[in-house]
Amino acid sequence: MQAKAILRHTPTSPRKMRLVAGLVRGKQVDQAKAILHNSTKSASRNVMVTLKSAVANWSQLNPDERASDNELFVKAVFVDEGPSLKRLLPAPMGRAYRIRKRSNHLTIVVDKVDNKVTK
């Protein structure tokens, strides 16, 4: 049974978060943690926290099953756009430039690997 974790209203642009989310899509959880631990992007911390939460949610939903990090994999990762804060920046000659401070919603779904051999 799959489990998911959602991190909402993260003050990072969705484009920057999607770059990090693409690194772990389809990987095993232990590989994904290693990739995120060695990533230089600041969004990798938020993805790591959400990934750990999804693994904990999986263990809560499946109390009678035990699975290590190499038996779980990242089934889906997607980043949706959150609300934007609109601010004004003074510009020359009495004008103002609009600044959009973007946010995003990160969703991670984990599931157990099926090692069944089909003939």
C-alpha positions in Angstrom: 0.0 0.0 0.0 1.4 3.4 -1.0 1.7 6.4 1.3 2.2 10.0 0.6 3.4 13.2 2.3 2.7 16.8 1.3 4.7 19.9 2.1 2.6 23.0 1.5 3.4 26.7 1.1 7.2 26.2 0.7 8.7 29.7 -0.1 10.7 28.5 -3.1 9.7 28.9 -6.7 8.2 25.7 -8.2 10.8 25.7 -11.0 13.7 25.4 -8.6 11.9 22.7 -6.6 11.1 20.7 -9.8 14.8 20.5 -10.6 15.4 18.7 -7.3 12.2 16.6 -7.4 13.3 15.2 -10.8 16.5 13.8 -9.3 14.7 11.4 -7.0 11.7 10.4 -9.2 11.6 6.6 -9.5 14.6 5.9 -7.3 14.8 3.7 -4.2 14.5 5.6 -1.0 18.1 4.9 0.1 19.4 6.1 -3.2 17.1 9.2 -3.1 18.4 10.1 0.4 22.0 9.8 -0.8 21.3 12.0 -3.8 19.5 14.7 -1.7 22.2 14.6 1.0 24.9 15.4 -1.6 22.9 17.9 -3.5 24.0 21.6 -3.3 20.5 22.9 -4.0 18.7 24.5 -1.0 15.4 22.9 -2.0 16.9 19.4 -1.3 16.4 19.9 2.4 12.7 20.3 2.0 12.5 17.3 -0.3 14.5 15.2 2.2 12.1 16.2 5.1 9.1 15.3 2.9 10.7 12.0 1.8 11.3 11.0 5.4 7.7 11.9 6.3 6.4 9.7 3.4 8.5 6.8 4.6 7.1 7.2 8.2 3.6 7.5 6.8 4.1 4.2 5.0 5.3 2.4 8.1 2.2 3.8 10.0 -0.2 2.6 7.3 1.5 -0.9 7.2 2.2 -1.7 10.9 2.5 -5.5 10.3 5.0 -5.1 7.4 8.6 -4.3 7.8 10.5 -2.6 5.0 14.0 -1.1 4.8 14.8 1.9 2.7 16.1 -0.2 -0.2 12.7 -2.0 -0.4 10.7 1.2 -0.8 10.8 3.4 -3.9 9.6 6.9 -4.8 6.6 6.2 -6.9 5.6 9.8 -7.7 7.0 13.2 -7.0 5.2 16.4 -8.2 5.4 20.1 -7.5 2.4 22.3 -7.8 2.4 26.1 -7.7 1.3 27.7 -4.5 0.1 31.2 -3.8 2.3 34.1 -4.8 2.9 37.1 -2.6 2.9 40.3 -4.6 5.2 43.0 -3.5 6.3 46.4 -5.1 9.8 47.6 -5.7 10.5 51.3 -6.3 11.7 52.0 -9.8 13.0 55.2 -11.4 10.8 58.1 -12.4 8.1 57.4 -9.8 7.2 53.9 -11.1 7.1 50.6 -9.3 8.0 47.1 -10.4 6.0 44.1 -9.2 7.9 41.4 -7.4 6.2 38.0 -7.3 7.4 35.8 -4.4 6.4 32.4 -5.4 5.6 29.3 -3.3 4.9 25.7 -4.1 3.3 22.5 -2.8 5.5 19.3 -2.9 3.9 15.8 -2.9 5.9 12.6 -2.6 4.3 9.1 -2.9 6.3 6.0 -1.8 5.5 2.3 -2.2 7.1 -1.1 -1.7 9.0 -2.7 -4.5 7.4 -5.8 -5.9 10.0 -8.4 -6.7 7.7 -10.9 -8.3 9.0 -12.8 -11.3 6.5 -13.2 -14.0 6.8 -15.9 -16.8 
